[in-house]
Amino acid sequence: MPPTPTPATGTDSGAPATGTDSGRAPEPSPRRASVLLVTDLAYEARGRRYCDEDIRLSSRLRETFDVALCHPRDAAALLGRFDLALVRNSGPVLHYREAYDAFRARALELGAPVYNPLDGRGDMAGKEYLVAMDRAGLPVIPTVDRADDMARLPDVPEYAVKPKAGADSVGLRFGTAAEARAELERAAEGSLLVQPRIAFRHEVSFYFVDHDFQYALYAPDPERRWVLEPYAASTADLEFARRFIAWNSLAHGVQRVDACRTADGALLLVELEDLNPYLSLDRVPEDVREAFVARLTRSIASLLR
């Protein structure tokens, strides 16, 4: 007896079976992690274009994550819809203090991952750390926050007065010792700090992801802070910078260590930026920029595991 013909299926009998043909549903694509990138694209920073950096960075991160951008004032309301919040060029917190506090409270309530994590001890917590570091004898610009401590500062013609909650030179002003003392006496206790205005050769910034050094940039002209060039950091320079990264004890995050080179060649800390450090990625060679983005991507992914 001849074999019974196989019913026609509409496909060539030699073609591989599909998931539908075999009765199995197609494998779903793995879900990509979602990142809420907090930025203020309209913020106008002196000598820098915050928006350009975040637009370009977000486009690269989008190769790995689903990325949405939002203003810092909207972050608390949107936080619960994303796997992680990445705080980038969001501008000085002084401009939206209430919204930032609400964002922090909401993140802690949800247990939501935030990058950088919210337990930073540097600028994220205000500039009190400069006073504490100076008292501990660390290599920082001498800093006080009480009128009675002005005598601890070097005797110079001019002093810088700045709010502890300030950033990007917001609220910065200069005056004589008498004027600086008077400001400390008038201000709410602990709200201002005073530093001597010292002469220096240049400012230099060291950029880290987690505890890994990425690159360094410096401003050869002290009067043009953000006209930056690549800087070949020495072993001693990196030991200086890593001392402050270790002090901060952040397990994850992008940090920028800002320092000034004094006339005698020593480095003094100016700022430990661990909230939303501008990265000046347009000032580094392409291979350095690519390596930084790759390292940042790995760091973010490690927080999402």
C-alpha positions in Angstrom: 0.0 0.0 0.0 1.4 3.4 -0.9 2.2 5.8 2.0 -0.5 8.2 3.0 0.3 11.7 1.7 1.2 14.4 4.2 -1.3 17.3 4.2 0.0 20.5 2.7 1.1 23.1 5.2 1.9 26.0 2.9 5.6 25.8 3.7 8.4 23.9 2.0 8.9 20.6 3.7 12.7 21.3 3.8 12.4 24.6 5.7 13.2 24.6 9.4 10.2 24.7 11.7 9.3 28.0 13.3 8.1 28.5 16.9 4.6 28.6 15.6 5.0 25.4 13.5 6.3 23.5 16.5 3.7 24.8 18.8 6.1 26.9 20.8 5.7 30.6 21.3 8.7 32.8 20.2 11.2 33.6 23.0 10.5 37.0 24.4 13.3 39.6 24.1 15.0 40.3 27.4 13.7 43.5 29.0 16.2 46.4 28.9 16.8 48.3 32.1 15.2 51.8 32.2 17.2 54.8 33.3 15.8 58.2 34.3 18.5 60.8 33.5 17.9 63.9 35.6 19.2 67.0 33.8 18.4 70.6 33.3 19.0 71.1 29.5 18.1 74.8 29.8 20.7 75.6 32.5 23.3 78.1 31.4 26.7 77.4 33.0 29.6 79.8 32.5 32.0 78.4 29.9 30.2 75.1 29.5 27.2 73.7 27.6 25.6 71.3 30.1 22.9 70.3 27.6 25.3 69.2 24.9 27.1 66.8 27.2 23.9 65.2 28.5 22.3 64.9 25.1 25.4 63.1 23.8 25.8 61.0 26.9 22.2 59.9 26.9 22.4 58.9 23.2 25.3 56.5 24.1 23.7 55.1 27.2 20.6 54.4 25.0 22.6 51.7 23.3 22.3 49.6 26.5 19.4 51.1 28.5 16.0 52.6 27.8 16.7 56.2 28.7 14.4 59.2 29.4 15.5 62.7 30.4 13.7 64.8 32.9 14.1 68.1 34.8 15.1 67.8 38.5 11.8 69.3 39.5 10.0 66.3 37.9 12.3 63.6 39.2 10.4 62.7 42.4 7.1 62.1 40.5 8.7 60.0 37.8 11.2 58.0 39.9 9.0 55.0 40.5 8.6 54.2 36.8 12.3 53.5 36.2 14.9 51.0 37.3 17.5 53.7 38.2 17.8 57.4 38.3 21.1 58.9 36.9 21.7 62.4 38.2 23.7 64.3 35.7 24.0 68.0 34.8 21.0 69.1 36.9 22.5 72.5 38.1 23.0 73.9 41.6 20.6 72.4 44.1 20.1 75.9 45.5 17.8 76.6 42.5 15.4 73.7 43.4 16.1 72.8 47.0 12.6 71.7 47.9 12.3 69.5 44.7 15.7 67.9 45.4 14.8 67.1 49.0 11.5 65.5 47.7 13.5 63.4 45.2 15.9 62.1 47.9 13.0 61.3 50.2 11.1 59.5 47.4 14.2 57.5 46.4 14.7 56.4 50.0 11.1 55.5 50.4 11.1 53.3 47.3 14.6 51.9 47.8 15.2 53.1 44.2 18.8 52.9 42.9 20.2 56.4 42.4 23.5 57.1 40.6 25.4 58.6 42.3 24.2 56.9 45.5 22.7 59.4 48.0 25.3 58.8 50.8 28.1 60.9 49.3 30.1 62.9 51.8 31.4 65.5 49.3 29.4 68.3 47.7 26.3 66.1 47.8 26.1 66.8 51.5 27.2 70.5 51.2 30.7 72.0 51.7 31.0 71.2 55.4 33.5 68.6 54.4 36.1 71.3 53.6 36.0 72.6 57.1 36.3 69.0 58.5 39.1 68.2 56.2 41.0 71.3 57.1 40.7 70.6 60.8 41.9 67.0 60.1 45.0 68.3 58.4 44.2 67.1 54.9 45.6 69.0 51.9 42.7 71.4 51.2 42.5 75.1 50.9 42.2 76.4 54.5 38.5 76.7 55.3 36.5 78.0 58.3 32.9 78.5 59.0 33.0 80.6 62.2 34.1 84.2 62.8 36.2 83.1 65.8 38.2 80.8 63.6 39.3 83.5 61.1 42.6 83.7 62.8 43.4 80.2 61.6 43.5 81.4 58.0 46.6 82.8 56.3 46.8 86.6 56.2 46.0 87.5 52.6 44.6 90.7 51.0 41.3 89.0 50.0 39.1 86.1 51.1 36.4 84.1 49.4 33.0 83.8 51.0 30.6 81.1 49.7 27.5 79.3 50.9 28.0 75.7 51.9 25.0 74.7 49.8 26.4 76.5 46.8 27.8 75.3 43.5 29.0 76.7 40.2 30.1 79.9 42.0 26.5 80.7 43.0 26.7 83.1 45.9 30.5 83.4 45.8 32.0 86.8 46.7 35.3 88.3 47.8 36.2 90.7 50.5 38.8 91.7 53.1 39.2 89.8 56.4 37.0 92.3 58.2 34.3 91.9 55.5 34.5 88.1 55.6 34.3 88.1 59.4 31.2 90.3 59.3 29.5 88.1 56.8 30.1 85.0 59.0 28.7 86.9 62.0 25.5 88.0 60.2 24.8 84.7 58.5 22.9 81.7 59.9 25.3 79.6 61.9 27.2 77.2 59.7 25.7 78.4 56.4 28.8 80.1 55.0 32.5 79.2 54.7 35.5 81.4 54.2 38.8 80.6 52.5 41.9 82.7 51.6 42.1 83.8 48.0 45.4 82.3 47.1 47.6 82.6 44.0 48.0 79.3 42.1 49.6 78.1 38.9 46.6 76.3 37.6 43.5 74.2 38.5 43.4 70.5 37.6 40.5 68.0 37.8 40.7 64.2 38.1 37.7 62.2 37.0 36.8 58.8 38.4 34.1 56.1 37.8 33.7 54.1 41.0 37.3 54.1 42.3 38.8 53.9 38.8 40.7 56.9 37.5 39.6 57.8 33.9 41.3 61.0 32.9 42.5 64.4 34.1 42.1 67.9 32.7 43.6 71.2 33.6 43.2 74.9 33.0 46.6 76.5 32.2 45.2 80.0 32.6 43.8 80.5 36.2 41.5 83.2 34.8 39.8 80.8 32.4 38.7 77.9 34.6 36.8 76.0 31.9 39.2 76.3 29.1 40.6 72.9 29.8 43.3 70.7 28.2 44.2 67.0 28.8 46.6 66.6 31.7 49.1 63.8 32.2 48.7 63.0 35.9 51.8 61.9 37.7 51.9 59.1 40.3 52.0 61.7 43.0 49.0 63.5 41.5 46.9 60.3 41.5 47.9 59.5 45.0 46.6 62.9 46.0 43.3 62.5 44.1 42.7 58.9 45.3 43.1 60.0 48.9 39.8 61.9 48.6 38.0 59.2 46.6 38.8 56.8 49.3 37.7 59.3 52.0 34.3 59.6 50.3 33.8 55.8 50.4 31.2 55.8 47.6 31.0 52.3 46.2 29.6 53.5 42.8 29.5 56.8 41.0 31.2 59.5 39.0 33.4 61.8 41.0 35.5 64.8 40.1 38.4 65.9 42.4 39.2 69.6 41.8 42.5 70.9 43.0 44.8 73.9 42.5 48.6 73.8 42.1 50.1 76.4 44.4 53.2 78.4 43.7 55.4 75.9 45.5 54.0 73.0 43.4 51.8 71.4 46.0 48.2 70.4 45.3 45.3 71.6 47.5 41.7 70.3 47.2 39.3 72.9 45.9 36.2 70.6 45.7 35.1 67.0 45.8 32.2 66.9 43.4 30.0 63.8 43.9 26.5 65.0 43.1 26.4 66.0 39.4 30.0 66.7 38.3 30.3 68.2 34.8 32.6 65.9 32.9 34.0 68.1 30.1 33.8 65.1 27.7 34.2 67.4 24.8 37.7 68.2 26.0 39.1 64.7 25.9 40.2 62.5 22.9 37.7 60.2 21.4 39.3 57.0 22.7 39.3 58.4 26.3 35.6 59.5 25.9 34.7 56.0 24.6 36.5 54.3 27.5 34.7 56.5 30.0 31.3 55.8 28.5 32.0 52.1 28.5 33.1 52.2 32.2 30.1 54.2 33.2 27.8 51.8 31.4 29.3 48.8 33.3 29.0 50.7 36.6 25.4 51.5 36.1 24.6 47.9 35.0 26.3 46.6 38.1 23.9 48.5 40.3 20.9 47.0 38.5 21.9 43.4 39.0 
